[in-house]
């Protein structure tokens, strides 16, 4: 049952209790005060749950931003490494043609390895970001007693 349904059911029960106790003014007033306290408490709880959900989503956003920055740094580092390898290959070309062919082959292999390594790292980072977002979503839904916990 969703939070709103629970709240409305509780309110109906309290109003019914209020009506049954209306025979005495003092009891009716006390019942009215109790109903008012319960409604205020429910409103405060909803507000608190909204704040908690907002905080969880903000934390997930910050984690995704951090992961994005890390990915940017990894790409920049890989670019610098490729530039260094290119410079090394240019110097080697000045040597014998057999040595140049051998070095070009090695450079291609290293670039392929780096590509695979970077691809693996990005896949892992993407998975971590997705898991963080899904966890934050599930926490937010649990915080508001949502029927559907899937995100």
Secondary structure, DSSP 8 states (H G I E B T S, - for coil): --HHHHHHHHHHHHHHHHHHGGGSHHHHHHHHHHHHHHHHHHHHHHHHHHHHHHHHHHHHHHHHHHHHHHHHHHHHHHHHHHHHHHHHHHHHHTS-HHHHHHHHHHHHHHHHHHHHHHHHHHHHHHHHHHHHHHHHHHHHHHHTT-S----
